[in-house]
Amino acid sequence: MARFELTGSDEIDVRYAHEALAASKALDLSDPAAMARMLGRLEVVIEGLLAVLDAADAAAEPSVEGGEV
């Protein structure tokens, strides 16, 4: 698998994902409100990481000129 360059925004998304994961490990599972907030935060983090990967996949795909495959 080829590596790709991260933009500044991508690096922030990855750092935020690391922080959210660390925070989730310290979560009080007896607090339903805290669990709901964390689920929302993790959803946002996953969406951000998927956007980074989608952009990397789009950049790695060879362009097709003339519309032919």
C-alpha positions as CSV (number, residue, x, y, z in Angstrom):
1,M,0.0,0.0,0.0
2,A,1.4,3.3,-1.0
3,R,1.8,6.1,1.5
4,F,0.4,9.6,0.7
5,E,1.0,13.1,1.8
6,L,-1.2,14.5,4.5
7,T,-2.3,18.1,4.3
8,G,-2.4,20.3,7.4
9,S,-6.1,19.7,7.7
10,D,-5.6,15.9,7.4
11,E,-3.0,16.0,10.2
12,I,-5.4,17.9,12.4
13,D,-8.1,15.2,11.7
14,V,-5.7,12.4,12.6
15,R,-4.5,14.2,15.8
16,Y,-8.2,14.8,16.8
17,A,-8.9,11.1,16.2
18,H,-6.0,10.1,18.5
19,E,-7.3,12.5,21.2
20,A,-10.8,11.2,20.9
21,L,-9.7,7.6,21.1
22,A,-7.6,8.4,24.3
23,A,-10.6,10.2,25.8
24,S,-12.9,7.3,25.0
25,K,-10.7,4.9,27.0
26,A,-11.2,7.1,30.1
27,L,-15.0,7.3,29.7
28,D,-17.3,6.6,32.6
29,L,-19.5,3.9,31.2
30,S,-22.1,4.5,33.9
31,D,-22.9,8.0,32.5
32,P,-25.3,7.7,29.6
33,A,-24.9,11.4,28.7
34,A,-21.1,11.1,28.5
35,M,-21.4,7.9,26.4
36,A,-23.8,9.7,24.0
37,R,-21.4,12.7,23.7
38,M,-18.5,10.3,23.0
39,L,-20.4,8.4,20.4
40,G,-21.1,11.7,18.6
41,R,-17.5,12.7,18.9
42,L,-16.3,9.3,17.5
43,E,-18.8,9.6,14.6
44,V,-17.3,13.0,13.6
45,V,-13.8,11.6,14.0
46,I,-14.6,8.6,11.7
47,E,-16.2,10.8,9.1
48,G,-13.0,13.0,9.1
49,L,-10.7,10.0,8.7
50,L,-12.8,8.6,5.9
51,A,-12.6,12.0,4.1
52,V,-8.8,11.8,4.4
53,L,-8.8,8.3,3.0
54,D,-11.2,9.2,0.2
55,A,-9.1,12.2,-0.8
56,A,-6.0,9.9,-0.8
57,D,-7.8,7.3,-3.0
58,A,-9.0,10.0,-5.4
59,A,-5.4,11.4,-5.7
60,A,-4.0,7.9,-6.3
61,E,-6.5,6.9,-9.1
62,P,-5.0,7.3,-12.6
63,S,-6.9,10.0,-14.6
64,V,-8.8,8.8,-17.6
65,E,-8.5,11.1,-20.6
66,G,-11.2,11.1,-23.2
67,G,-13.7,9.3,-21.0
68,E,-12.4,5.8,-22.0
69,V,-11.5,3.2,-19.5
